[in-house]
Amino acid sequence: MVTTTYQVQGMTCGHCVSAVSAEVGAVAGVSDVQVDLATGRVTVTSDSPLDTSTVRSAVDEAGYDLVGE
Ligand SMILES: [Cu+2]
C-alpha cells in the first residue's frame, strides 16, 4: 500500500469533499481517500504509486485544482 498526500485548491464545503473523494476514489488502484477540508489536503491510499497526472485529471473532473508539480 502506498499513501500519498496531495494539495487541492478550491474546496469549500462537504459537497466539494464528496466530489473529490468520489472522483479520486474511482481512479484504478485507489482504496481510500481522506480529504481535510480545512487544509485542502487529500490523502490517497493505493495499491501502487499513482501517476500525478491521473490524480490531477480526477481532481480536475471534480472541478478543483491540484496544487504543485
Ligand atoms: Cu463545496
PDB file of the backbone (N, CA, C, O) and the ligand in Angstrom, with CONECT records:
HET     CU  A 101       1
ATOM      1  N   MET A   1       0.836  -1.208   0.000  1.00  0.00           N
ATOM      2  CA  MET A   1       0.000   0.000   0.000  1.00  0.00           C
ATOM      3  C   MET A   1       0.870   1.258   0.000  1.00  0.00           C
ATOM      4  O   MET A   1       1.880   1.337   0.699  1.00  0.00           O
ATOM      5  N   VAL A   2       0.456   2.224  -0.792  1.00  0.00           N
ATOM      6  CA  VAL A   2       1.180   3.486  -0.881  1.00  0.00           C
ATOM      7  C   VAL A   2       0.235   4.606  -0.467  1.00  0.00           C
ATOM      8  O   VAL A   2      -0.914   4.649  -0.906  1.00  0.00           O
ATOM      9  N   THR A   3       0.724   5.517   0.383  1.00  0.00           N
ATOM     10  CA  THR A   3      -0.089   6.660   0.788  1.00  0.00           C
ATOM     11  C   THR A   3       0.580   7.936   0.289  1.00  0.00           C
ATOM     12  O   THR A   3       1.751   8.193   0.569  1.00  0.00           O
ATOM     13  N   THR A   4      -0.179   8.718  -0.447  1.00  0.00           N
ATOM     14  CA  THR A   4       0.351   9.960  -0.998  1.00  0.00           C
ATOM     15  C   THR A   4      -0.574  11.105  -0.627  1.00  0.00           C
ATOM     16  O   THR A   4      -1.797  10.968  -0.655  1.00  0.00           O
ATOM     17  N   THR A   5       0.027  12.238  -0.279  1.00  0.00           N
ATOM     18  CA  THR A   5      -0.770  13.405   0.077  1.00  0.00           C
ATOM     19  C   THR A   5      -0.672  14.457  -1.014  1.00  0.00           C
ATOM     20  O   THR A   5       0.413  14.806  -1.481  1.00  0.00           O
ATOM     21  N   TYR A   6      -1.837  14.951  -1.405  1.00  0.00           N
ATOM     22  CA  TYR A   6      -1.894  15.990  -2.435  1.00  0.00           C
ATOM     23  C   TYR A   6      -2.546  17.230  -1.841  1.00  0.00           C
ATOM     24  O   TYR A   6      -3.262  17.166  -0.842  1.00  0.00           O
ATOM     25  N   GLN A   7      -2.280  18.347  -2.479  1.00  0.00           N
ATOM     26  CA  GLN A   7      -2.895  19.595  -2.049  1.00  0.00           C
ATOM     27  C   GLN A   7      -3.899  20.016  -3.124  1.00  0.00           C
ATOM     28  O   GLN A   7      -3.549  20.164  -4.295  1.00  0.00           O
ATOM     29  N   VAL A   8      -5.148  20.207  -2.704  1.00  0.00           N
ATOM     30  CA  VAL A   8      -6.199  20.575  -3.657  1.00  0.00           C
ATOM     31  C   VAL A   8      -6.759  21.953  -3.305  1.00  0.00           C
ATOM     32  O   VAL A   8      -7.042  22.256  -2.146  1.00  0.00           O
ATOM     33  N   GLN A   9      -6.906  22.770  -4.337  1.00  0.00           N
ATOM     34  CA  GLN A   9      -7.390  24.124  -4.167  1.00  0.00           C
ATOM     35  C   GLN A   9      -8.857  24.236  -4.588  1.00  0.00           C
ATOM     36  O   GLN A   9      -9.280  23.630  -5.572  1.00  0.00           O
ATOM     37  N   GLY A  10      -9.606  25.004  -3.843  1.00  0.00           N
ATOM     38  CA  GLY A  10     -10.964  25.347  -4.265  1.00  0.00           C
ATOM     39  C   GLY A  10     -12.094  24.671  -3.516  1.00  0.00           C
ATOM     40  O   GLY A  10     -13.261  24.997  -3.735  1.00  0.00           O
ATOM     41  N   MET A  11     -11.766  23.725  -2.626  1.00  0.00           N
ATOM     42  CA  MET A  11     -12.837  23.045  -1.895  1.00  0.00           C
ATOM     43  C   MET A  11     -13.349  23.955  -0.761  1.00  0.00           C
ATOM     44  O   MET A  11     -12.562  24.519   0.000  1.00  0.00           O
ATOM     45  N   THR A  12     -14.661  24.081  -0.669  1.00  0.00           N
ATOM     46  CA  THR A  12     -15.218  24.997   0.329  1.00  0.00           C
ATOM     47  C   THR A  12     -16.236  24.354   1.274  1.00  0.00           C
ATOM     48  O   THR A  12     -16.567  24.935   2.307  1.00  0.00           O
ATOM     49  N   CYS A  13     -16.731  23.169   0.935  1.00  0.00           N
ATOM     50  CA  CYS A  13     -17.750  22.567   1.793  1.00  0.00           C
ATOM     51  C   CYS A  13     -17.762  21.056   1.663  1.00  0.00           C
ATOM     52  O   CYS A  13     -16.961  20.479   0.928  1.00  0.00           O
ATOM     53  N   GLY A  14     -18.671  20.421   2.379  1.00  0.00           N
ATOM     54  CA  GLY A  14     -18.763  18.969   2.357  1.00  0.00           C
ATOM     55  C   GLY A  14     -19.065  18.406   0.985  1.00  0.00           C
ATOM     56  O   GLY A  14     -18.654  17.293   0.660  1.00  0.00           O
ATOM     57  N   HIS A  15     -19.784  19.172   0.176  1.00  0.00           N
ATOM     58  CA  HIS A  15     -20.085  18.719  -1.180  1.00  0.00           C
ATOM     59  C   HIS A  15     -18.810  18.610  -2.002  1.00  0.00           C
ATOM     60  O   HIS A  15     -18.626  17.664  -2.767  1.00  0.00           O
ATOM     61  N   CYS A  16     -17.934  19.592  -1.832  1.00  0.00           N
ATOM     62  CA  CYS A  16     -16.647  19.580  -2.533  1.00  0.00           C
ATOM     63  C   CYS A  16     -15.849  18.349  -2.122  1.00  0.00           C
ATOM     64  O   CYS A  16     -15.242  17.680  -2.958  1.00  0.00           O
ATOM     65  N   VAL A  17     -15.857  18.059  -0.825  1.00  0.00           N
ATOM     66  CA  VAL A  17     -15.137  16.906  -0.293  1.00  0.00           C
ATOM     67  C   VAL A  17     -15.670  15.618  -0.923  1.00  0.00           C
ATOM     68  O   VAL A  17     -14.897  14.751  -1.329  1.00  0.00           O
ATOM     69  N   SER A  18     -17.004  15.503  -1.001  1.00  0.00           N
ATOM     70  CA  SER A  18     -17.607  14.305  -1.604  1.00  0.00           C
ATOM     71  C   SER A  18     -17.239  14.180  -3.064  1.00  0.00           C
ATOM     72  O   SER A  18     -16.940  13.084  -3.539  1.00  0.00           O
ATOM     73  N   ALA A  19     -17.255  15.298  -3.787  1.00  0.00           N
ATOM     74  CA  ALA A  19     -16.955  15.269  -5.222  1.00  0.00           C
ATOM     75  C   ALA A  19     -15.521  14.812  -5.454  1.00  0.00           C
ATOM     76  O   ALA A  19     -15.268  13.969  -6.316  1.00  0.00           O
ATOM     77  N   VAL A  20     -14.579  15.364  -4.687  1.00  0.00           N
ATOM     78  CA  VAL A  20     -13.174  14.982  -4.839  1.00  0.00           C
ATOM     79  C   VAL A  20     -12.974  13.524  -4.421  1.00  0.00           C
ATOM     80  O   VAL A  20     -12.270  12.772  -5.094  1.00  0.00           O
ATOM     81  N   SER A  21     -13.595  13.131  -3.309  1.00  0.00           N
ATOM     82  CA  SER A  21     -13.466  11.750  -2.835  1.00  0.00           C
ATOM     83  C   SER A  21     -13.975  10.766  -3.873  1.00  0.00           C
ATOM     84  O   SER A  21     -13.354   9.731  -4.117  1.00  0.00           O
ATOM     85  N   ALA A  22     -15.115  11.092  -4.486  1.00  0.00           N
ATOM     86  CA  ALA A  22     -15.714  10.196  -5.470  1.00  0.00           C
ATOM     87  C   ALA A  22     -14.833  10.057  -6.706  1.00  0.00           C
ATOM     88  O   ALA A  22     -14.590   8.945  -7.175  1.00  0.00           O
ATOM     89  N   GLU A  23     -14.353  11.186  -7.236  1.00  0.00           N
ATOM     90  CA  GLU A  23     -13.544  11.142  -8.460  1.00  0.00           C
ATOM     91  C   GLU A  23     -12.194  10.475  -8.233  1.00  0.00           C
ATOM     92  O   GLU A  23     -11.775   9.620  -9.014  1.00  0.00           O
ATOM     93  N   VAL A  24     -11.518  10.872  -7.161  1.00  0.00           N
ATOM     94  CA  VAL A  24     -10.197  10.291  -6.892  1.00  0.00           C
ATOM     95  C   VAL A  24     -10.358   8.823  -6.484  1.00  0.00           C
ATOM     96  O   VAL A  24      -9.528   7.978  -6.821  1.00  0.00           O
ATOM     97  N   GLY A  25     -11.438   8.536  -5.754  1.00  0.00           N
ATOM     98  CA  GLY A  25     -11.702   7.165  -5.337  1.00  0.00           C
ATOM     99  C   GLY A  25     -11.973   6.227  -6.500  1.00  0.00           C
ATOM    100  O   GLY A  25     -11.839   5.010  -6.371  1.00  0.00           O
ATOM    101  N   ALA A  26     -12.358   6.804  -7.650  1.00  0.00           N
ATOM    102  CA  ALA A  26     -12.665   5.995  -8.830  1.00  0.00           C
ATOM    103  C   ALA A  26     -11.421   5.673  -9.648  1.00  0.00           C
ATOM    104  O   ALA A  26     -11.482   4.877 -10.585  1.00  0.00           O
ATOM    105  N   VAL A  27     -10.283   6.295  -9.295  1.00  0.00           N
ATOM    106  CA  VAL A  27      -9.034   6.014 -10.014  1.00  0.00           C
ATOM    107  C   VAL A  27      -8.611   4.567  -9.737  1.00  0.00           C
ATOM    108  O   VAL A  27      -8.685   4.103  -8.600  1.00  0.00           O
ATOM    109  N   ALA A  28      -8.176   3.871 -10.762  1.00  0.00           N
ATOM    110  CA  ALA A  28      -7.783   2.467 -10.628  1.00  0.00           C
ATOM    111  C   ALA A  28      -6.698   2.292  -9.571  1.00  0.00           C
ATOM    112  O   ALA A  28      -5.697   3.008  -9.581  1.00  0.00           O
ATOM    113  N   GLY A  29      -6.891   1.353  -8.670  1.00  0.00           N
ATOM    114  CA  GLY A  29      -5.898   1.043  -7.648  1.00  0.00           C
ATOM    115  C   GLY A  29      -6.077   1.797  -6.348  1.00  0.00           C
ATOM    116  O   GLY A  29      -5.441   1.471  -5.345  1.00  0.00           O
ATOM    117  N   VAL A  30      -6.945   2.809  -6.357  1.00  0.00           N
ATOM    118  CA  VAL A  30      -7.148   3.597  -5.134  1.00  0.00           C
ATOM    119  C   VAL A  30      -8.095   2.863  -4.195  1.00  0.00           C
ATOM    120  O   VAL A  30      -9.178   2.437  -4.594  1.00  0.00           O
ATOM    121  N   SER A  31      -7.666   2.719  -2.928  1.00  0.00           N
ATOM    122  CA  SER A  31      -8.510   2.018  -1.963  1.00  0.00           C
ATOM    123  C   SER A  31      -9.088   2.953  -0.915  1.00  0.00           C
ATOM    124  O   SER A  31     -10.078   2.622  -0.264  1.00  0.00           O
ATOM    125  N   ASP A  32      -8.470   4.130  -0.747  1.00  0.00           N
ATOM    126  CA  ASP A  32      -9.001   5.052   0.257  1.00  0.00           C
ATOM    127  C   ASP A  32      -8.627   6.490  -0.068  1.00  0.00           C
ATOM    128  O   ASP A  32      -7.533   6.769  -0.558  1.00  0.00           O
ATOM    129  N   VAL A  33      -9.560   7.398   0.214  1.00  0.00           N
ATOM    130  CA  VAL A  33      -9.309   8.831   0.017  1.00  0.00           C
ATOM    131  C   VAL A  33      -9.773   9.564   1.270  1.00  0.00           C
ATOM    132  O   VAL A  33     -10.931   9.445   1.672  1.00  0.00           O
ATOM    133  N   GLN A  34      -8.875  10.317   1.882  1.00  0.00           N
ATOM    134  CA  GLN A  34      -9.219  11.125   3.051  1.00  0.00           C
ATOM    135  C   GLN A  34      -9.010  12.589   2.693  1.00  0.00           C
ATOM    136  O   GLN A  34      -7.915  12.986   2.296  1.00  0.00           O
ATOM    137  N   VAL A  35     -10.065  13.394   2.834  1.00  0.00           N
ATOM    138  CA  VAL A  35      -9.961  14.812   2.496  1.00  0.00           C
ATOM    139  C   VAL A  35     -10.081  15.652   3.756  1.00  0.00           C
ATOM    140  O   VAL A  35     -11.015  15.496   4.542  1.00  0.00           O
ATOM    141  N   ASP A  36      -9.109  16.551   3.932  1.00  0.00           N
ATOM    142  CA  ASP A  36      -9.191  17.504   5.041  1.00  0.00           C
ATOM    143  C   ASP A  36      -9.592  18.847   4.446  1.00  0.00           C
ATOM    144  O   ASP A  36      -8.794  19.523   3.797  1.00  0.00           O
ATOM    145  N   LEU A  37     -10.833  19.212   4.680  1.00  0.00           N
ATOM    146  CA  LEU A  37     -11.385  20.426   4.070  1.00  0.00           C
ATOM    147  C   LEU A  37     -10.640  21.681   4.508  1.00  0.00           C
ATOM    148  O   LEU A  37     -10.374  22.564   3.693  1.00  0.00           O
ATOM    149  N   ALA A  38     -10.306  21.762   5.789  1.00  0.00           N
ATOM    150  CA  ALA A  38      -9.658  22.963   6.329  1.00  0.00           C
ATOM    151  C   ALA A  38      -8.319  23.273   5.655  1.00  0.00           C
ATOM    152  O   ALA A  38      -7.990  24.433   5.405  1.00  0.00           O
ATOM    153  N   THR A  39      -7.553  22.215   5.367  1.00  0.00           N
ATOM    154  CA  THR A  39      -6.219  22.424   4.796  1.00  0.00           C
ATOM    155  C   THR A  39      -6.167  22.151   3.296  1.00  0.00           C
ATOM    156  O   THR A  39      -5.200  22.532   2.636  1.00  0.00           O
ATOM    157  N   GLY A  40      -7.191  21.496   2.745  1.00  0.00           N
ATOM    158  CA  GLY A  40      -7.184  21.142   1.329  1.00  0.00           C
ATOM    159  C   GLY A  40      -6.314  19.935   1.053  1.00  0.00           C
ATOM    160  O   GLY A  40      -5.998  19.638  -0.099  1.00  0.00           O
ATOM    161  N   ARG A  41      -5.928  19.240   2.112  1.00  0.00           N
ATOM    162  CA  ARG A  41      -5.040  18.100   1.960  1.00  0.00           C
ATOM    163  C   ARG A  41      -5.848  16.846   1.641  1.00  0.00           C
ATOM    164  O   ARG A  41      -6.836  16.537   2.307  1.00  0.00           O
ATOM    165  N   VAL A  42      -5.410  16.139   0.618  1.00  0.00           N
ATOM    166  CA  VAL A  42      -6.092  14.917   0.204  1.00  0.00           C
ATOM    167  C   VAL A  42      -5.100  13.771   0.305  1.00  0.00           C
ATOM    168  O   VAL A  42      -4.076  13.764  -0.379  1.00  0.00           O
ATOM    169  N   THR A  43      -5.403  12.811   1.156  1.00  0.00           N
ATOM    170  CA  THR A  43      -4.513  11.682   1.364  1.00  0.00           C
ATOM    171  C   THR A  43      -5.107  10.465   0.660  1.00  0.00           C
ATOM    172  O   THR A  43      -6.228  10.043   0.943  1.00  0.00           O
ATOM    173  N   VAL A  44      -4.327   9.921  -0.259  1.00  0.00           N
ATOM    174  CA  VAL A  44      -4.811   8.829  -1.097  1.00  0.00           C
ATOM    175  C   VAL A  44      -4.015   7.559  -0.815  1.00  0.00           C
ATOM    176  O   VAL A  44      -2.784   7.567  -0.831  1.00  0.00           O
ATOM    177  N   THR A  45      -4.724   6.482  -0.560  1.00  0.00           N
ATOM    178  CA  THR A  45      -4.082   5.185  -0.370  1.00  0.00           C
ATOM    179  C   THR A  45      -4.335   4.359  -1.627  1.00  0.00           C
ATOM    180  O   THR A  45      -5.464   4.260  -2.106  1.00  0.00           O
ATOM    181  N   SER A  46      -3.264   3.769  -2.150  1.00  0.00           N
ATOM    182  CA  SER A  46      -3.402   2.984  -3.383  1.00  0.00           C
ATOM    183  C   SER A  46      -2.500   1.754  -3.345  1.00  0.00           C
ATOM    184  O   SER A  46      -1.574   1.666  -2.539  1.00  0.00           O
ATOM    185  N   ASP A  47      -2.797   0.801  -4.243  1.00  0.00           N
ATOM    186  CA  ASP A  47      -2.031  -0.443  -4.326  1.00  0.00           C
ATOM    187  C   ASP A  47      -0.594  -0.180  -4.723  1.00  0.00           C
ATOM    188  O   ASP A  47       0.331  -0.817  -4.220  1.00  0.00           O
ATOM    189  N   SER A  48      -0.414   0.780  -5.648  1.00  0.00           N
ATOM    190  CA  SER A  48       0.908   1.108  -6.170  1.00  0.00           C
ATOM    191  C   SER A  48       0.954   2.610  -6.404  1.00  0.00           C
ATOM    192  O   SER A  48      -0.089   3.262  -6.428  1.00  0.00           O
ATOM    193  N   PRO A  49       2.152   3.172  -6.579  1.00  0.00           N
ATOM    194  CA  PRO A  49       2.253   4.621  -6.769  1.00  0.00           C
ATOM    195  C   PRO A  49       1.393   5.096  -7.947  1.00  0.00           C
ATOM    196  O   PRO A  49       1.339   4.442  -8.989  1.00  0.00           O
ATOM    197  N   LEU A  50       0.737   6.219  -7.773  1.00  0.00           N
ATOM    198  CA  LEU A  50      -0.146   6.745  -8.810  1.00  0.00           C
ATOM    199  C   LEU A  50       0.579   7.784  -9.653  1.00  0.00           C
ATOM    200  O   LEU A  50       1.500   8.449  -9.179  1.00  0.00           O
ATOM    201  N   ASP A  51       0.161   7.915 -10.896  1.00  0.00           N
ATOM    202  CA  ASP A  51       0.643   8.984 -11.752  1.00  0.00           C
ATOM    203  C   ASP A  51       0.004  10.279 -11.261  1.00  0.00           C
ATOM    204  O   ASP A  51      -1.215  10.351 -11.104  1.00  0.00           O
ATOM    205  N   THR A  52       0.819  11.293 -11.020  1.00  0.00           N
ATOM    206  CA  THR A  52       0.253  12.566 -10.563  1.00  0.00           C
ATOM    207  C   THR A  52      -0.740  13.102 -11.595  1.00  0.00           C
ATOM    208  O   THR A  52      -1.751  13.709 -11.241  1.00  0.00           O
ATOM    209  N   SER A  53      -0.440  12.872 -12.864  1.00  0.00           N
ATOM    210  CA  SER A  53      -1.328  13.382 -13.921  1.00  0.00           C
ATOM    211  C   SER A  53      -2.707  12.718 -13.859  1.00  0.00           C
ATOM    212  O   SER A  53      -3.718  13.341 -14.182  1.00  0.00           O
ATOM    213  N   THR A  54      -2.735  11.451 -13.442  1.00  0.00           N
ATOM    214  CA  THR A  54      -4.010  10.739 -13.314  1.00  0.00           C
ATOM    215  C   THR A  54      -4.841  11.332 -12.182  1.00  0.00           C
ATOM    216  O   THR A  54      -6.049  11.535 -12.308  1.00  0.00           O
ATOM    217  N   VAL A  55      -4.152  11.604 -11.068  1.00  0.00           N
ATOM    218  CA  VAL A  55      -4.833  12.192  -9.913  1.00  0.00           C
ATOM    219  C   VAL A  55      -5.286  13.604 -10.259  1.00  0.00           C
ATOM    220  O   VAL A  55      -6.378  14.030  -9.884  1.00  0.00           O
ATOM    221  N   ARG A  56      -4.431  14.322 -10.978  1.00  0.00           N
ATOM    222  CA  ARG A  56      -4.773  15.681 -11.391  1.00  0.00           C
ATOM    223  C   ARG A  56      -6.041  15.688 -12.253  1.00  0.00           C
ATOM    224  O   ARG A  56      -6.912  16.539 -12.078  1.00  0.00           O
ATOM    225  N   SER A  57      -6.133  14.743 -13.171  1.00  0.00           N
ATOM    226  CA  SER A  57      -7.313  14.648 -14.044  1.00  0.00           C
ATOM    227  C   SER A  57      -8.568  14.386 -13.226  1.00  0.00           C
ATOM    228  O   SER A  57      -9.622  14.968 -13.483  1.00  0.00           O
ATOM    229  N   ALA A  58      -8.445  13.513 -12.249  1.00  0.00           N
ATOM    230  CA  ALA A  58      -9.599  13.169 -11.415  1.00  0.00           C
ATOM    231  C   ALA A  58     -10.060  14.384 -10.604  1.00  0.00           C
ATOM    232  O   ALA A  58     -11.257  14.651 -10.493  1.00  0.00           O
ATOM    233  N   VAL A  59      -9.103  15.108 -10.046  1.00  0.00           N
ATOM    234  CA  VAL A  59      -9.429  16.300  -9.256  1.00  0.00           C
ATOM    235  C   VAL A  59     -10.058  17.357 -10.180  1.00  0.00           C
ATOM    236  O   VAL A  59     -11.016  18.041  -9.820  1.00  0.00           O
ATOM    237  N   ASP A  60      -9.486  17.457 -11.363  1.00  0.00           N
ATOM    238  CA  ASP A  60      -9.977  18.381 -12.385  1.00  0.00           C
ATOM    239  C   ASP A  60     -11.425  18.052 -12.758  1.00  0.00           C
ATOM    240  O   ASP A  60     -12.274  18.932 -12.894  1.00  0.00           O
ATOM    241  N   GLU A  61     -11.668  16.751 -12.918  1.00  0.00           N
ATOM    242  CA  GLU A  61     -13.004  16.247 -13.261  1.00  0.00           C
ATOM    243  C   GLU A  61     -14.027  16.651 -12.198  1.00  0.00           C
ATOM    244  O   GLU A  61     -15.182  16.943 -12.507  1.00  0.00           O
ATOM    245  N   ALA A  62     -13.579  16.659 -10.949  1.00  0.00           N
ATOM    246  CA  ALA A  62     -14.463  17.038  -9.847  1.00  0.00           C
ATOM    247  C   ALA A  62     -14.673  18.540  -9.813  1.00  0.00           C
ATOM    248  O   ALA A  62     -15.594  19.025  -9.155  1.00  0.00           O
ATOM    249  N   GLY A  63     -13.816  19.291 -10.525  1.00  0.00           N
ATOM    250  CA  GLY A  63     -13.973  20.736 -10.604  1.00  0.00           C
ATOM    251  C   GLY A  63     -13.015  21.537  -9.737  1.00  0.00           C
ATOM    252  O   GLY A  63     -13.264  22.704  -9.431  1.00  0.00           O
ATOM    253  N   TYR A  64     -11.893  20.887  -9.335  1.00  0.00           N
ATOM    254  CA  TYR A  64     -10.936  21.568  -8.469  1.00  0.00           C
ATOM    255  C   TYR A  64      -9.538  21.449  -9.067  1.00  0.00           C
ATOM    256  O   TYR A  64      -9.336  20.808 -10.098  1.00  0.00           O
ATOM    257  N   ASP A  65      -8.567  22.091  -8.388  1.00  0.00           N
ATOM    258  CA  ASP A  65      -7.204  22.110  -8.915  1.00  0.00           C
ATOM    259  C   ASP A  65      -6.229  21.442  -7.969  1.00  0.00           C
ATOM    260  O   ASP A  65      -6.241  21.674  -6.760  1.00  0.00           O
ATOM    261  N   LEU A  66      -5.378  20.601  -8.557  1.00  0.00           N
ATOM    262  CA  LEU A  66      -4.302  20.007  -7.789  1.00  0.00           C
ATOM    263  C   LEU A  66      -3.166  21.034  -7.773  1.00  0.00           C
ATOM    264  O   LEU A  66      -2.750  21.526  -8.822  1.00  0.00           O
ATOM    265  N   VAL A  67      -2.674  21.348  -6.583  1.00  0.00           N
ATOM    266  CA  VAL A  67      -1.642  22.359  -6.445  1.00  0.00           C
ATOM    267  C   VAL A  67      -0.268  21.709  -6.603  1.00  0.00           C
ATOM    268  O   VAL A  67      -0.028  20.610  -6.103  1.00  0.00           O
ATOM    269  N   GLY A  68       0.631  22.404  -7.308  1.00  0.00           N
ATOM    270  CA  GLY A  68       2.018  21.949  -7.406  1.00  0.00           C
ATOM    271  C   GLY A  68       2.292  21.000  -8.548  1.00  0.00           C
ATOM    272  O   GLY A  68       1.377  20.542  -9.233  1.00  0.00           O
ATOM    273  N   GLU A  69       3.554  20.713  -8.742  1.00  0.00           N
ATOM    274  CA  GLU A  69       4.070  19.860  -9.819  1.00  0.00           C
ATOM    275  C   GLU A  69       3.506  20.256 -11.162  1.00  0.00           C
ATOM    276  O   GLU A  69       3.836  19.641 -12.176  1.00  0.00           O
TER     277      GLU A  69
HETATM  278 CU    CU A 101     -18.486  22.643  -1.818  1.00  0.00          CU2+
END
